[in-house]
Amino acid sequence: MTAHVGTMSVDGTPISQADMARIEAEEKLHARQQRGAVRVVASAATDVDDARTLLAMLGLGPEIVSAARAELTPAGAAPAKRSRKRRAA
């Protein structure tokens, strides 16, 4: 996202610690918003192909989807299995 190397901006001017903290906070916020968008799209999509299409339209790639999925699963826990609905006989 933001191009910064060390404490110098692209044009060679120094970046203050306050600006570095703001940049890092904005990057974290952006990543959190992307993961939230993945969850919204996944819940609204009619099927997997619909979800993939919508995510691609938003520019949300597999790495962001993986991050959103990992955020929902506690560390070390196996993903929950989905229960299947039974048909009435």
C-alpha positions in Angstrom: 0.0 0.0 0.0 2.1 2.9 1.3 5.6 3.0 -0.2 8.1 3.8 2.6 11.5 2.6 3.3 13.0 3.2 6.7 12.2 6.8 7.7 12.6 8.5 4.3 9.7 9.2 1.9 9.8 8.6 -1.8 11.0 12.2 -2.5 13.8 11.9 0.1 12.3 13.9 2.9 12.3 12.4 6.4 9.1 10.9 7.8 8.4 11.7 11.5 7.6 9.0 14.0 4.1 10.4 14.3 3.6 10.0 10.5 5.0 6.5 10.6 2.6 5.6 13.4 -0.3 7.1 11.4 0.8 5.2 8.2 0.9 1.9 10.1 -2.5 2.5 11.8 -4.0 3.3 8.3 -2.6 0.1 6.9 -4.0 -2.0 9.8 -7.4 -0.3 9.4 -7.4 -1.0 5.6 -6.5 -4.6 6.1 -9.3 -5.0 8.7 -11.8 -3.3 6.4 -10.8 -5.7 3.6 -11.3 -8.7 5.8 -14.7 -7.4 6.8 -15.6 -6.9 3.2 -14.7 -10.6 2.6 -17.1 -11.7 5.3 -19.9 -9.5 4.0 -19.5 -10.8 0.5 -19.3 -14.4 1.7 -22.5 -14.1 3.7 -24.4 -12.4 0.8 -23.1 -14.6 -2.1 -25.5 -17.2 -3.5 -22.7 -19.7 -4.1 -18.9 -20.1 -4.4 -18.8 -18.8 -8.0 -20.8 -15.7 -7.0 -18.5 -15.1 -4.0 -15.4 -15.4 -6.2 -16.9 -13.0 -8.8 -17.8 -10.4 -6.2 -14.5 -10.7 -4.4 -12.6 -10.3 -7.8 -14.7 -7.2 -8.6 -13.6 -5.6 -5.3 -10.0 -6.6 -5.9 -9.9 -8.9 -2.9 -7.5 -11.8 -3.7 -6.9 -15.2 -2.1 -4.4 -13.8 0.4 -7.1 -11.5 1.9 -9.7 -14.3 1.9 -7.2 -16.5 3.8 -6.5 -13.8 6.3 -10.3 -13.3 6.9 -10.7 -17.1 7.3 -7.8 -17.3 9.7 -9.3 -14.4 11.8 -12.5 -16.4 12.3 -10.7 -19.6 13.3 -8.9 -19.6 16.7 -5.2 -20.4 16.6 -4.6 -24.2 16.8 -8.3 -25.0 16.4 -9.6 -27.1 13.5 -12.3 -25.3 11.3 -15.8 -26.2 12.3 -17.6 -28.7 10.1 -20.8 -27.6 8.6 -23.9 -29.6 9.6 -26.0 -30.9 6.8 -29.7 -30.3 6.8 -31.7 -33.5 6.7 -34.6 -33.9 4.3 -38.0 -34.7 5.5 -38.9 -38.3 4.6 
